[in-house]
Amino acid sequence: MISVFTQKYGVVETKPLGVIWGKFEQYTSKNTIMFDDIRRNFLMNPQNGLRIRPFREAHFNRQTDKELLKLSKYLKDIVPLDDLSVLNHKHWERYRPRRS
């Protein structure tokens, strides 16, 4: 994580994908999505961040939590795309693939 100063939040910790992109040439902004339950972790790469709901009280919610099932459907739907950074991941749960 890297510390970044913002006018809105002050100093915050973020997760820069540029570190991964710099070390592993097969990963780029076009084929990488970061999942997190804290949106500010995407400050350095907002187009590559996808916010998921936090998994809380696992012992109570284990049987009813469907977040990862929904996420897997989204990921299957976007596999054919060449550039994932053009998607608006903010509305990932409502995404519908284009019919060809």
Summary of the structure (lengths in Angstrom):
residues: 100
radius of gyration: 15.3
end to end distance: 40.5
largest distance: 46.0
contacts: 206
relative contact order: 0.15
helix: 38%
strand: 16%
